[in-house]
Amino acid sequence: MKTSLFFSAKRDTLSWLTLHNFASGVAACQQAKELRPHPAFGFISAPGAAGFMGTGWWQALIRAVQEQSGYDCPHILDCGADPGYALFAASQGQKLIVLEAPSPVLESVNEVYERLGGHVFSMRPPSFDLISTLSGV
């Protein structure tokens, strides 16, 4: 699977935060901006979130966090092992996903994402799980 040079360099230096809600996302962005002007993290959804929350929910959550915080961050939607969720996410403009599927399926979905300038993670990258205590909620 090939990846754009820009994304592969950026991906290797990012930390990922598992995002569950608006308040913790905004709190993470605000805390990070206080520490450094250009935070080096992105958000990843909960495992399998494409199936139980949906692409629209994820993209709306990310948009709201970005609008409130002013931080335009990379974000990954976890599609579990379901290529249907992954392809639907692609049709909705999602550029980064996790798809833990068998190799032939993974290769087919990856071809779609490459054409769209996206990336498919074949396994979930390590992440810090944002819990509600971060935001005080």
KEKE-51079 format. One record per atom (N, C-alpha, C): x, y, z; residue number from 1; atom name. Coordinates in steps of 0.05 Angstrom, whole numbers, plus 5000, padded with zeros to 4 digits. Layout:
(pt (X, Y, Z), NUM, CA);
...
***
This chain:
(pt (5017, 4976, 5000), 1, N);
(pt (5000, 5000, 5000), 1, CA);
(pt (5017, 5025, 5000), 1, C);
(pt (5014, 5042, 4980), 2, N);
(pt (5030, 5066, 4980), 2, CA);
(pt (5015, 5088, 4993), 2, C);
(pt (5030, 5107, 5003), 3, N);
(pt (5019, 5130, 5018), 3, CA);
(pt (5033, 5155, 5008), 3, C);
(pt (5019, 5177, 5008), 4, N);
(pt (5032, 5202, 4999), 4, CA);
(pt (5055, 5208, 5018), 4, C);
(pt (5075, 5221, 5007), 5, N);
(pt (5099, 5228, 5023), 5, CA);
(pt (5091, 5246, 5046), 5, C);
(pt (5074, 5266, 5041), 6, N);
(pt (5066, 5284, 5062), 6, CA);
(pt (5053, 5269, 5085), 6, C);
(pt (5034, 5252, 5078), 7, N);
(pt (5020, 5239, 5100), 7, CA);
(pt (5037, 5219, 5115), 7, C);
(pt (5055, 5204, 5101), 8, N);
(pt (5071, 5185, 5115), 8, CA);
(pt (5090, 5198, 5134), 8, C);
(pt (5101, 5221, 5127), 9, N);
(pt (5119, 5235, 5145), 9, CA);
(pt (5103, 5246, 5169), 9, C);
(pt (5080, 5257, 5164), 10, N);
(pt (5064, 5268, 5186), 10, CA);
(pt (5053, 5246, 5204), 10, C);
(pt (5044, 5224, 5193), 11, N);
(pt (5033, 5202, 5208), 11, CA);
(pt (5053, 5191, 5228), 11, C);
(pt (5078, 5190, 5221), 12, N);
(pt (5099, 5179, 5238), 12, CA);
(pt (5105, 5197, 5262), 12, C);
(pt (5098, 5222, 5261), 13, N);
(pt (5104, 5240, 5283), 13, CA);
(pt (5080, 5248, 5300), 13, C);
(pt (5056, 5239, 5292), 14, N);
(pt (5032, 5245, 5306), 14, CA);
(pt (5026, 5226, 5329), 14, C);
(pt (5014, 5237, 5350), 15, N);
(pt (5002, 5220, 5371), 15, CA);
(pt (4973, 5220, 5365), 15, C);
(pt (4959, 5198, 5372), 16, N);
(pt (4931, 5196, 5367), 16, CA);
(pt (4916, 5196, 5393), 16, C);
(pt (4893, 5210, 5394), 17, N);
(pt (4876, 5211, 5417), 17, CA);
(pt (4849, 5199, 5410), 17, C);
(pt (4840, 5179, 5425), 18, N);
(pt (4814, 5168, 5420), 18, CA);
(pt (4793, 5187, 5430), 18, C);
(pt (4775, 5196, 5412), 19, N);
(pt (4756, 5217, 5418), 19, CA);
(pt (4728, 5204, 5420), 19, C);
(pt (4714, 5211, 5442), 20, N);
(pt (4687, 5201, 5447), 20, CA);
(pt (4666, 5223, 5446), 20, C);
(pt (4674, 5248, 5453), 21, N);
(pt (4654, 5269, 5455), 21, CA);
(pt (4666, 5296, 5450), 21, C);
(pt (4649, 5315, 5446), 22, N);
(pt (4656, 5342, 5439), 22, CA);
(pt (4673, 5355, 5461), 22, C);
(pt (4664, 5353, 5486), 23, N);
(pt (4678, 5367, 5508), 23, CA);
(pt (4706, 5358, 5511), 23, C);
(pt (4711, 5333, 5510), 24, N);
(pt (4739, 5323, 5513), 24, CA);
(pt (4756, 5331, 5489), 24, C);
(pt (4745, 5332, 5465), 25, N);
(pt (4760, 5340, 5442), 25, CA);
(pt (4768, 5369, 5443), 25, C);
(pt (4750, 5387, 5451), 26, N);
(pt (4756, 5415, 5454), 26, CA);
(pt (4777, 5419, 5476), 26, C);
(pt (4773, 5405, 5499), 27, N);
(pt (4792, 5408, 5521), 27, CA);
(pt (4820, 5399, 5512), 27, C);
(pt (4822, 5377, 5497), 28, N);
(pt (4848, 5368, 5488), 28, CA);
(pt (4861, 5389, 5470), 28, C);
(pt (4846, 5401, 5452), 29, N);
(pt (4857, 5421, 5434), 29, CA);
(pt (4866, 5446, 5449), 29, C);
(pt (4849, 5454, 5468), 30, N);
(pt (4857, 5478, 5483), 30, CA);
(pt (4882, 5474, 5500), 30, C);
(pt (4884, 5450, 5513), 31, N);
(pt (4907, 5444, 5529), 31, CA);
(pt (4932, 5443, 5511), 31, C);
(pt (4930, 5430, 5488), 32, N);
(pt (4952, 5427, 5470), 32, CA);
(pt (4962, 5454, 5459), 32, C);
(pt (4943, 5472, 5453), 33, N);
(pt (4950, 5499, 5443), 33, CA);
(pt (4965, 5515, 5464), 33, C);
(pt (4959, 5511, 5489), 34, N);
(pt (4973, 5525, 5510), 34, CA);
(pt (5002, 5516, 5512), 34, C);
(pt (5007, 5490, 5505), 35, N);
(pt (5034, 5479, 5507), 35, CA);
(pt (5051, 5485, 5483), 35, C);
(pt (5039, 5485, 5460), 36, N);
(pt (5054, 5490, 5435), 36, CA);
(pt (5035, 5501, 5414), 36, C);
(pt (5045, 5518, 5396), 37, N);
(pt (5028, 5531, 5377), 37, CA);
(pt (5016, 5511, 5356), 37, C);
(pt (5030, 5490, 5350), 38, N);
(pt (5021, 5471, 5329), 38, CA);
(pt (5020, 5443, 5341), 38, C);
(pt (4997, 5436, 5354), 39, N);
(pt (4995, 5410, 5366), 39, CA);
(pt (5002, 5387, 5347), 39, C);
(pt (5015, 5367, 5356), 40, N);
(pt (5023, 5344, 5339), 40, CA);
(pt (5006, 5320, 5346), 40, C);
(pt (4980, 5323, 5344), 41, N);
(pt (4963, 5300, 5349), 41, CA);
(pt (4939, 5300, 5330), 41, C);
(pt (4926, 5277, 5328), 42, N);
(pt (4902, 5275, 5313), 42, CA);
(pt (4882, 5259, 5330), 42, C);
(pt (4857, 5258, 5321), 43, N);
(pt (4837, 5242, 5335), 43, CA);
(pt (4831, 5217, 5320), 43, C);
(pt (4825, 5196, 5335), 44, N);
(pt (4815, 5171, 5324), 44, CA);
(pt (4789, 5164, 5339), 44, C);
(pt (4771, 5152, 5325), 45, N);
(pt (4745, 5145, 5337), 45, CA);
(pt (4749, 5120, 5355), 45, C);
(pt (4729, 5114, 5370), 46, N);
(pt (4729, 5089, 5385), 46, CA);
(pt (4730, 5066, 5366), 46, C);
(pt (4740, 5043, 5375), 47, N);
(pt (4741, 5019, 5358), 47, CA);
(pt (4713, 5012, 5346), 47, C);
(pt (4712, 5009, 5320), 48, N);
(pt (4687, 5001, 5307), 48, CA);
(pt (4666, 5023, 5306), 48, C);
(pt (4673, 5048, 5312), 49, N);
(pt (4653, 5069, 5314), 49, CA);
(pt (4637, 5074, 5288), 49, C);
(pt (4648, 5068, 5265), 50, N);
(pt (4634, 5071, 5240), 50, CA);
(pt (4608, 5055, 5240), 50, C);
(pt (4608, 5032, 5254), 51, N);
(pt (4585, 5015, 5255), 51, CA);
(pt (4564, 5023, 5275), 51, C);
(pt (4573, 5033, 5298), 52, N);
(pt (4553, 5039, 5318), 52, CA);
(pt (4546, 5069, 5321), 52, C);
(pt (4563, 5086, 5310), 53, N);
(pt (4558, 5115, 5311), 53, CA);
(pt (4554, 5127, 5283), 53, C);
(pt (4569, 5117, 5264), 54, N);
(pt (4566, 5125, 5237), 54, CA);
(pt (4585, 5147, 5228), 54, C);
(pt (4589, 5148, 5202), 55, N);
(pt (4607, 5167, 5190), 55, CA);
(pt (4597, 5196, 5194), 55, C);
(pt (4572, 5201, 5191), 56, N);
(pt (4561, 5228, 5194), 56, CA);
(pt (4565, 5238, 5222), 56, C);
(pt (4561, 5221, 5242), 57, N);
(pt (4565, 5229, 5270), 57, CA);
(pt (4595, 5237, 5274), 57, C);
(pt (4613, 5220, 5264), 58, N);
(pt (4642, 5225, 5268), 58, CA);
(pt (4650, 5251, 5255), 58, C);
(pt (4641, 5255, 5230), 59, N);
(pt (4649, 5280, 5216), 59, CA);
(pt (4637, 5305, 5229), 59, C);
(pt (4612, 5302, 5239), 60, N);
(pt (4600, 5325, 5253), 60, CA);
(pt (4614, 5331, 5279), 60, C);
(pt (4622, 5311, 5293), 61, N);
(pt (4637, 5315, 5318), 61, CA);
(pt (4664, 5328, 5312), 61, C);
(pt (4678, 5319, 5293), 62, N);
(pt (4704, 5331, 5286), 62, CA);
(pt (4701, 5360, 5277), 62, C);
(pt (4681, 5365, 5260), 63, N);
(pt (4676, 5392, 5251), 63, CA);
(pt (4670, 5411, 5274), 63, C);
(pt (4654, 5402, 5293), 64, N);
(pt (4647, 5418, 5316), 64, CA);
(pt (4671, 5424, 5334), 64, C);
(pt (4688, 5403, 5338), 65, N);
(pt (4712, 5407, 5354), 65, CA);
(pt (4731, 5427, 5340), 65, C);
(pt (4734, 5424, 5314), 66, N);
(pt (4752, 5441, 5299), 66, CA);
(pt (4742, 5470, 5299), 66, C);
(pt (4716, 5474, 5296), 67, N);
(pt (4705, 5501, 5296), 67, CA);
(pt (4708, 5514, 5323), 67, C);
(pt (4703, 5500, 5344), 68, N);
(pt (4705, 5511, 5371), 68, CA);
(pt (4734, 5517, 5379), 68, C);
(pt (4752, 5498, 5372), 69, N);
(pt (4780, 5500, 5381), 69, CA);
(pt (4798, 5515, 5362), 69, C);
(pt (4791, 5517, 5337), 70, N);
(pt (4808, 5529, 5317), 70, CA);
(pt (4831, 5511, 5308), 70, C);
(pt (4830, 5486, 5316), 71, N);
(pt (4852, 5467, 5309), 71, CA);
(pt (4841, 5448, 5288), 71, C);
(pt (4853, 5449, 5264), 72, N);
(pt (4845, 5431, 5242), 72, CA);
(pt (4863, 5407, 5243), 72, C);
(pt (4853, 5386, 5255), 73, N);
(pt (4869, 5362, 5260), 73, CA);
(pt (4862, 5339, 5242), 73, C);
(pt (4882, 5321, 5237), 74, N);
(pt (4876, 5297, 5223), 74, CA);
(pt (4858, 5279, 5240), 74, C);
(pt (4842, 5263, 5227), 75, N);
(pt (4824, 5245, 5243), 75, CA);
(pt (4819, 5219, 5228), 75, C);
(pt (4817, 5198, 5244), 76, N);
(pt (4814, 5171, 5233), 76, CA);
(pt (4787, 5159, 5243), 76, C);
(pt (4772, 5148, 5225), 77, N);
(pt (4747, 5134, 5232), 77, CA);
(pt (4753, 5104, 5232), 77, C);
(pt (4748, 5091, 5254), 78, N);
(pt (4752, 5062, 5257), 78, CA);
(pt (4728, 5047, 5246), 78, C);
(pt (4732, 5032, 5225), 79, N);
(pt (4711, 5017, 5211), 79, CA);
(pt (4710, 4988, 5219), 79, C);
(pt (4727, 4980, 5239), 80, N);
(pt (4728, 4952, 5247), 80, CA);
(pt (4737, 4935, 5224), 80, C);
(pt (4722, 4913, 5219), 81, N);
(pt (4729, 4895, 5197), 81, CA);
(pt (4710, 4897, 5174), 81, C);
(pt (4692, 4917, 5173), 82, N);
(pt (4671, 4919, 5154), 82, CA);
(pt (4678, 4937, 5130), 82, C);
(pt (4683, 4925, 5107), 83, N);
(pt (4689, 4941, 5083), 83, CA);
(pt (4666, 4959, 5074), 83, C);
(pt (4642, 4951, 5081), 84, N);
(pt (4618, 4968, 5074), 84, CA);
(pt (4619, 4995, 5088), 84, C);
(pt (4626, 4994, 5114), 85, N);
(pt (4629, 5020, 5128), 85, CA);
(pt (4652, 5036, 5117), 85, C);
(pt (4673, 5023, 5110), 86, N);
(pt (4697, 5036, 5099), 86, CA);
(pt (4690, 5050, 5072), 86, C);
(pt (4676, 5036, 5055), 87, N);
(pt (4669, 5048, 5029), 87, CA);
(pt (4648, 5070, 5031), 87, C);
(pt (4630, 5067, 5050), 88, N);
(pt (4611, 5088, 5055), 88, CA);
(pt (4625, 5113, 5065), 88, C);
(pt (4644, 5109, 5084), 89, N);
(pt (4660, 5131, 5094), 89, CA);
(pt (4674, 5146, 5072), 89, C);
(pt (4686, 5130, 5053), 90, N);
(pt (4699, 5143, 5030), 90, CA);
(pt (4680, 5160, 5014), 90, C);
(pt (4656, 5150, 5010), 91, N);
(pt (4636, 5165, 4994), 91, CA);
(pt (4627, 5191, 5008), 91, C);
(pt (4632, 5192, 5034), 92, N);
(pt (4625, 5216, 5050), 92, CA);
(pt (4649, 5234, 5054), 92, C);
(pt (4672, 5228, 5041), 93, N);
(pt (4695, 5245, 5043), 93, CA);
(pt (4715, 5239, 5065), 93, C);
(pt (4711, 5217, 5079), 94, N);
(pt (4729, 5210, 5101), 94, CA);
(pt (4756, 5201, 5088), 94, C);
(pt (4778, 5213, 5096), 95, N);
(pt (4804, 5207, 5083), 95, CA);
(pt (4820, 5186, 5098), 95, C);
(pt (4816, 5184, 5124), 96, N);
(pt (4832, 5165, 5140), 96, CA);
(pt (4814, 5146, 5155), 96, C);
(pt (4820, 5120, 5152), 97, N);
(pt (4804, 5100, 5166), 97, CA);
(pt (4822, 5077, 5176), 97, C);
(pt (4810, 5062, 5194), 98, N);
(pt (4822, 5036, 5202), 98, CA);
(pt (4803, 5015, 5191), 98, C);
(pt (4814, 4995, 5178), 99, N);
(pt (4799, 4972, 5168), 99, CA);
(pt (4816, 4948, 5173), 99, C);
(pt (4807, 4931, 5192), 100, N);
(pt (4821, 4907, 5199), 100, CA);
(pt (4807, 4883, 5185), 100, C);
(pt (4812, 4881, 5159), 101, N);
(pt (4799, 4861, 5142), 101, CA);
(pt (4820, 4843, 5129), 101, C);
(pt (4811, 4820, 5119), 102, N);
(pt (4830, 4803, 5104), 102, CA);
(pt (4844, 4817, 5081), 102, C);
(pt (4868, 4809, 5074), 103, N);
(pt (4884, 4822, 5055), 103, CA);
(pt (4871, 4829, 5028), 103, C);
(pt (4857, 4811, 5015), 104, N);
(pt (4844, 4818, 4989), 104, CA);
(pt (4824, 4841, 4992), 104, C);
(pt (4809, 4841, 5013), 105, N);
(pt (4789, 4861, 5018), 105, CA);
(pt (4803, 4888, 5024), 105, C);
(pt (4823, 4886, 5041), 106, N);
(pt (4838, 4910, 5049), 106, CA);
(pt (4851, 4923, 5024), 106, C);
(pt (4862, 4907, 5007), 107, N);
(pt (4875, 4918, 4983), 107, CA);
(pt (4854, 4932, 4965), 107, C);
(pt (4831, 4920, 4962), 108, N);
(pt (4810, 4933, 4945), 108, CA);
(pt (4801, 4959, 4957), 108, C);
(pt (4796, 4960, 4983), 109, N);
(pt (4788, 4985, 4996), 109, CA);
(pt (4810, 5006, 4994), 109, C);
(pt (4835, 4996, 4998), 110, N);
(pt (4857, 5015, 4997), 110, CA);
(pt (4860, 5028, 4970), 110, C);
(pt (4854, 5014, 4948), 111, N);
(pt (4855, 5025, 4921), 111, CA);
(pt (4836, 5049, 4919), 111, C);
(pt (4812, 5046, 4931), 112, N);
(pt (4792, 5068, 4931), 112, CA);
(pt (4804, 5092, 4946), 112, C);
(pt (4814, 5087, 4970), 113, N);
(pt (4825, 5109, 4986), 113, CA);
(pt (4849, 5123, 4973), 113, C);
(pt (4866, 5107, 4960), 114, N);
(pt (4889, 5119, 4946), 114, CA);
(pt (4880, 5138, 4924), 114, C);
(pt (4859, 5130, 4909), 115, N);
(pt (4848, 5147, 4888), 115, CA);
(pt (4837, 5173, 4899), 115, C);
(pt (4827, 5172, 4923), 116, N);
(pt (4815, 5196, 4936), 116, CA);
(pt (4835, 5212, 4952), 116, C);
(pt (4860, 5202, 4953), 117, N);
(pt (4881, 5216, 4968), 117, CA);
(pt (4880, 5210, 4998), 117, C);
(pt (4868, 5188, 5005), 118, N);
(pt (4865, 5180, 5033), 118, CA);
(pt (4885, 5158, 5040), 118, C);
(pt (4880, 5146, 5063), 119, N);
(pt (4897, 5125, 5073), 119, CA);
(pt (4881, 5105, 5090), 119, C);
(pt (4887, 5079, 5087), 120, N);
(pt (4874, 5058, 5103), 120, CA);
(pt (4895, 5047, 5122), 120, C);
(pt (4890, 5048, 5148), 121, N);
(pt (4906, 5035, 5167), 121, CA);
(pt (4897, 5006, 5170), 121, C);
(pt (4914, 4987, 5166), 122, N);
(pt (4906, 4959, 5168), 122, CA);
(pt (4904, 4949, 5197), 122, C);
(pt (4914, 4965, 5215), 123, N);
(pt (4910, 4960, 5244), 123, CA);
(pt (4909, 4987, 5258), 123, C);
(pt (4895, 4986, 5280), 124, N);
(pt (4890, 5011, 5295), 124, CA);
(pt (4917, 5021, 5307), 124, C);
(pt (4924, 5046, 5302), 125, N);
(pt (4948, 5057, 5313), 125, CA);
(pt (4944, 5061, 5344), 125, C);
(pt (4966, 5060, 5359), 126, N);
(pt (4964, 5064, 5387), 126, CA);
(pt (4953, 5092, 5393), 126, C);
(pt (4936, 5094, 5413), 127, N);
(pt (4924, 5120, 5419), 127, CA);
(pt (4919, 5122, 5449), 127, C);
(pt (4917, 5147, 5458), 128, N);
(pt (4910, 5153, 5486), 128, CA);
(pt (4880, 5158, 5486), 128, C);
(pt (4866, 5144, 5503), 129, N);
(pt (4837, 5145, 5504), 129, CA);
(pt (4829, 5169, 5522), 129, C);
(pt (4816, 5189, 5509), 130, N);
(pt (4807, 5213, 5524), 130, CA);
(pt (4782, 5204, 5540), 130, C);
(pt (4784, 5208, 5565), 131, N);
(pt (4762, 5201, 5583), 131, CA);
(pt (4748, 5227, 5592), 131, C);
(pt (4724, 5224, 5602), 132, N);
(pt (4708, 5248, 5608), 132, CA);
(pt (4721, 5266, 5629), 132, C);
(pt (4738, 5255, 5646), 133, N);
(pt (4750, 5272, 5667), 133, CA);
(pt (4768, 5293, 5655), 133, C);
(pt (4778, 5290, 5631), 134, N);
(pt (4794, 5311, 5618), 134, CA);
(pt (4779, 5337, 5615), 134, C);
(pt (4754, 5334, 5608), 135, N);
(pt (4737, 5358, 5604), 135, CA);
(pt (4721, 5366, 5629), 135, C);
(pt (4722, 5350, 5649), 136, N);
(pt (4707, 5355, 5673), 136, CA);
(pt (4678, 5347, 5671), 136, C);
(pt (4671, 5334, 5650), 137, N);
(pt (4642, 5326, 5646), 137, CA);
(pt (4638, 5298, 5658), 137, C);
***
